[in-house]
């Protein structure tokens, strides 16, 4: 894939200074250096080149090679938005985002690699908002190094907003609440996380709103102010309301086929166009409980 950006310079400065001010990461600059991707007034130049008013700077990301470590796999894929800078996928439950040592083929990355290769395009996996395998809903990915740098900055600055819909066990007396408890990994050989009561952990803050309740179960909308691994699952279990179907944090058997957690809303400014992007989706069929979701 080739993605180009063009600028008319309005003040004297070096190429490097201009690019850094406009959100190009050091990784972007390294790529451009190695691929001769900086063109000033029609000629390739170094990052140290001085630019003057009305000069035309062209930036070219030519990715003729893709991520050869990702194997192409043809599995269902629900793309809700796509352009040359971003892609938004409504991920199904049971589909990991990235390949791992025990799963090389059945992941979102494998499916996207296949999707682009059959269009004779390259694919580099740049996932911005990750989800657990059994969590469904919107995943945002970048399609070139520049959009990846901008979106990563937006994520750090909390400018990408997600809302989860969850079904948890038990009922609440309050209509909303916040869990502000640090999370840590008790053992390096386990995927499980826990609230850090008597040890250091990473800050984790989860806000929830009770939408509907039936005896023994509650439907929630959840927002996370931080993005820790398993944050919602750990916090809900900690306050005595583990997710239904969560075999890791809620060992009590129930009828749900997987953890009842779904990214139902995603909103952010497009990294290049700057327009508001907003996506919403209903609860998937495998999370539906007649009394709660009618």
PLY file of the C-alpha trace (Angstrom):
ply
format ascii 1.0
element vertex 294
property float x
property float y
property float z
element edge 293
property int vertex1
property int vertex2
end_header
0.00 0.00 0.00
1.21 3.50 -0.84
-0.12 6.43 1.20
0.96 9.99 0.44
0.51 13.27 2.30
1.24 16.70 0.82
1.81 20.02 2.57
2.39 23.62 1.51
4.87 25.09 3.97
3.99 28.42 5.57
7.06 29.02 7.73
10.78 28.27 7.39
11.85 25.13 9.28
13.54 21.79 8.80
11.64 18.78 7.50
12.20 16.91 10.76
10.87 19.75 12.89
7.75 20.08 10.73
7.00 16.36 10.82
7.45 16.03 14.57
5.17 19.03 15.15
2.50 17.35 13.00
2.43 14.09 14.90
4.85 11.95 12.92
6.53 9.58 15.37
10.22 8.75 15.44
9.25 5.36 14.00
7.58 7.15 11.07
10.69 9.23 10.49
12.86 6.11 10.55
10.62 4.46 7.94
10.70 7.53 5.70
14.50 7.76 5.92
14.97 4.11 4.92
12.44 4.33 2.06
13.35 7.77 0.62
9.86 8.93 1.46
10.55 12.66 1.90
10.11 14.70 -1.30
10.64 18.49 -1.27
9.60 20.41 -4.39
9.84 17.18 -6.40
13.22 15.97 -5.13
14.14 13.50 -2.36
15.73 15.22 0.64
17.08 14.41 4.11
15.25 15.20 7.34
17.68 18.04 7.95
16.67 19.87 4.76
15.57 23.47 5.34
12.17 24.43 3.98
10.90 27.91 3.21
7.47 29.46 2.74
5.42 28.01 -0.15
7.64 24.95 -0.53
5.71 21.74 -1.25
6.54 18.77 0.96
5.36 15.33 -0.10
5.50 12.38 2.33
5.29 8.89 0.85
4.73 5.72 2.88
5.45 2.93 0.41
4.80 -0.36 2.16
5.58 -2.89 -0.53
6.30 -5.56 2.09
3.80 -6.67 4.69
3.82 -8.68 7.89
5.08 -12.03 6.64
4.59 -13.59 10.09
0.79 -13.42 9.72
-0.78 -16.36 7.87
-3.77 -15.65 5.62
-7.02 -17.21 6.88
-10.49 -16.93 5.37
-12.90 -16.56 8.30
-15.93 -14.24 8.73
-15.10 -10.53 9.05
-17.52 -7.69 9.81
-15.94 -4.44 8.57
-18.09 -1.45 9.56
-15.79 1.29 8.20
-12.68 1.42 6.04
-10.58 4.02 4.24
-6.88 4.41 3.42
-6.04 5.43 7.01
-8.21 3.38 9.37
-10.38 0.30 9.58
-13.08 -0.48 12.16
-14.12 -4.10 12.63
-17.00 -5.46 14.70
-15.12 -8.45 16.11
-16.96 -11.65 16.91
-16.50 -13.41 20.23
-13.93 -16.21 20.30
-11.60 -14.44 17.87
-8.25 -13.26 19.28
-6.85 -10.03 17.86
-3.23 -11.19 17.46
-1.61 -14.52 16.61
0.09 -16.28 19.53
2.36 -19.26 20.05
-0.64 -21.60 20.33
-2.86 -19.86 17.76
-1.19 -18.89 14.50
-4.18 -18.85 12.17
-7.53 -18.13 13.83
-7.19 -14.43 14.68
-8.38 -11.05 13.45
-4.92 -10.32 12.04
-5.02 -13.50 9.95
-8.44 -12.58 8.55
-7.43 -9.01 7.70
-4.24 -10.25 6.04
-6.32 -12.50 3.79
-8.81 -9.70 3.11
-6.13 -7.32 1.83
-4.05 -9.90 0.00
-6.98 -10.98 -2.17
-7.17 -7.30 -3.20
-3.45 -7.37 -4.06
-2.68 -5.02 -1.17
-0.11 -5.44 1.56
-1.12 -5.74 5.20
0.72 -4.66 8.35
-1.07 -5.38 11.62
-1.55 -2.14 13.59
-4.26 -2.69 16.20
-5.04 0.43 18.25
-7.85 -0.79 20.54
-7.36 -4.42 21.56
-9.96 -6.78 22.99
-9.83 -10.11 24.79
-10.61 -13.09 22.60
-14.09 -13.63 24.08
-15.01 -9.94 24.17
-16.95 -8.87 21.10
-17.38 -5.47 19.50
-15.49 -2.69 17.79
-11.75 -2.85 17.16
-9.90 0.10 15.61
-6.83 -0.47 13.45
-4.49 1.86 11.56
-3.64 1.30 7.92
-0.39 3.24 7.64
2.45 4.39 9.95
1.22 7.99 10.20
-2.39 7.19 11.16
-0.98 4.65 13.62
1.19 7.32 15.28
-1.71 9.77 15.52
-4.18 7.20 16.86
-1.66 5.92 19.40
-1.26 9.48 20.70
-5.04 9.85 20.83
-5.33 6.62 22.80
-2.73 7.80 25.33
-4.54 11.15 25.62
-7.89 9.37 26.16
-9.36 10.79 22.94
-10.69 7.42 21.77
-13.88 6.56 23.62
-15.44 3.12 24.08
-18.51 2.00 25.96
-19.06 -1.62 26.89
-22.32 -3.45 27.46
-22.01 -6.19 30.08
-24.21 -8.70 31.86
-23.07 -9.43 35.39
-24.29 -11.66 38.17
-26.30 -10.25 41.06
-28.21 -7.01 41.56
-27.27 -3.46 42.60
-28.89 -1.10 45.07
-27.33 1.94 43.36
-27.85 3.05 39.74
-24.16 3.72 39.03
-20.74 3.47 40.59
-16.97 3.59 40.15
-14.34 0.98 40.95
-10.95 2.62 41.57
-8.58 -0.21 42.41
-5.10 -0.92 41.00
-4.56 -4.15 39.08
-1.50 -6.38 38.92
-0.40 -9.77 37.60
0.13 -12.13 40.54
2.08 -14.68 38.50
4.09 -14.33 35.30
3.03 -17.79 34.17
-0.69 -16.97 34.41
-2.97 -14.79 32.30
-5.06 -13.95 35.36
-5.01 -10.47 36.92
-6.11 -9.33 40.36
-6.81 -6.22 42.40
-3.63 -5.11 44.18
-4.66 -4.82 47.83
-1.30 -5.17 49.59
1.13 -4.73 46.72
1.90 -2.25 43.97
-0.26 -2.33 40.87
-1.25 -0.23 37.88
-3.96 2.40 38.28
-7.32 1.14 37.04
-10.64 3.01 37.12
-13.95 1.62 35.89
-17.29 3.46 35.78
-20.56 1.57 35.45
-24.25 2.37 35.03
-27.05 -0.06 35.77
-29.45 -0.24 32.80
-31.78 -3.06 33.79
-32.02 -5.79 36.42
-33.75 -9.12 36.83
-33.36 -11.46 39.78
-29.74 -12.63 39.79
-28.43 -10.61 36.82
-27.89 -7.00 35.74
-27.30 -5.25 32.42
-24.62 -2.55 32.63
-23.01 0.13 30.52
-19.32 0.37 31.42
-16.66 2.99 30.67
-12.99 2.56 31.50
-10.79 5.53 32.33
-7.74 3.29 32.08
-6.96 0.34 29.82
-5.57 -2.49 31.92
-5.66 -6.12 30.83
-8.93 -7.77 31.99
-9.82 -4.53 33.81
-13.61 -4.82 33.62
-13.57 -8.53 34.38
-11.32 -8.08 37.43
-13.17 -5.05 38.80
-16.63 -6.55 38.42
-15.52 -9.76 40.11
-13.90 -7.73 42.89
-17.15 -5.96 43.79
-19.04 -9.24 43.78
-20.65 -8.96 40.33
-18.53 -11.07 37.95
-19.45 -11.23 34.29
-21.77 -14.05 33.35
-19.92 -16.64 31.30
-16.48 -15.55 32.53
-14.82 -18.89 33.29
-11.61 -17.22 34.54
-13.08 -14.84 37.10
-16.50 -16.39 37.68
-16.09 -20.15 38.11
-19.72 -20.64 39.12
-21.43 -22.38 36.19
-24.07 -20.54 34.15
-25.63 -20.96 30.73
-23.81 -18.14 28.90
-21.35 -19.43 26.26
-18.70 -16.77 26.95
-18.00 -13.71 29.05
-20.86 -11.25 28.54
-18.87 -8.23 27.42
-19.36 -6.28 24.19
-17.97 -2.96 22.90
-21.26 -1.43 21.83
-20.08 2.13 21.13
-16.86 3.65 19.74
-16.15 7.33 19.04
-13.07 9.31 18.01
-11.86 12.01 15.65
-10.54 10.69 12.35
-6.74 11.06 12.62
-6.39 12.67 9.17
-9.80 14.12 8.27
-10.47 15.25 11.88
-14.20 14.56 11.53
-16.09 12.76 14.29
-16.40 9.00 13.78
-19.06 7.23 15.83
-20.19 3.61 15.73
-22.77 1.65 17.71
-24.03 -1.91 17.63
-26.67 -3.95 19.49
-25.96 -6.78 21.88
-24.92 -9.88 19.91
-27.17 -12.91 19.90
-24.96 -15.04 22.15
-25.27 -12.45 24.95
-29.01 -12.08 24.85
-31.10 -12.93 27.90
-34.82 -12.58 27.26
-35.64 -10.71 30.46
-32.69 -8.30 30.25
-32.30 -7.53 26.57
-35.83 -7.37 25.20
0 1
1 2
2 3
3 4
4 5
5 6
6 7
7 8
8 9
9 10
10 11
11 12
12 13
13 14
14 15
15 16
16 17
17 18
18 19
19 20
20 21
21 22
22 23
23 24
24 25
25 26
26 27
27 28
28 29
29 30
30 31
31 32
32 33
33 34
34 35
35 36
36 37
37 38
38 39
39 40
40 41
41 42
42 43
43 44
44 45
45 46
46 47
47 48
48 49
49 50
50 51
51 52
52 53
53 54
54 55
55 56
56 57
57 58
58 59
59 60
60 61
61 62
62 63
63 64
64 65
65 66
66 67
67 68
68 69
69 70
70 71
71 72
72 73
73 74
74 75
75 76
76 77
77 78
78 79
79 80
80 81
81 82
82 83
83 84
84 85
85 86
86 87
87 88
88 89
89 90
90 91
91 92
92 93
93 94
94 95
95 96
96 97
97 98
98 99
99 100
100 101
101 102
102 103
103 104
104 105
105 106
106 107
107 108
108 109
109 110
110 111
111 112
112 113
113 114
114 115
115 116
116 117
117 118
118 119
119 120
120 121
121 122
122 123
123 124
124 125
125 126
126 127
127 128
128 129
129 130
130 131
131 132
132 133
133 134
134 135
135 136
136 137
137 138
138 139
139 140
140 141
141 142
142 143
143 144
144 145
145 146
146 147
147 148
148 149
149 150
150 151
151 152
152 153
153 154
154 155
155 156
156 157
157 158
158 159
159 160
160 161
161 162
162 163
163 164
164 165
165 166
166 167
167 168
168 169
169 170
170 171
171 172
172 173
173 174
174 175
175 176
176 177
177 178
178 179
179 180
180 181
181 182
182 183
183 184
184 185
185 186
186 187
187 188
188 189
189 190
190 191
191 192
192 193
193 194
194 195
195 196
196 197
197 198
198 199
199 200
200 201
201 202
202 203
203 204
204 205
205 206
206 207
207 208
208 209
209 210
210 211
211 212
212 213
213 214
214 215
215 216
216 217
217 218
218 219
219 220
220 221
221 222
222 223
223 224
224 225
225 226
226 227
227 228
228 229
229 230
230 231
231 232
232 233
233 234
234 235
235 236
236 237
237 238
238 239
239 240
240 241
241 242
242 243
243 244
244 245
245 246
246 247
247 248
248 249
249 250
250 251
251 252
252 253
253 254
254 255
255 256
256 257
257 258
258 259
259 260
260 261
261 262
262 263
263 264
264 265
265 266
266 267
267 268
268 269
269 270
270 271
271 272
272 273
273 274
274 275
275 276
276 277
277 278
278 279
279 280
280 281
281 282
282 283
283 284
284 285
285 286
286 287
287 288
288 289
289 290
290 291
291 292
292 293
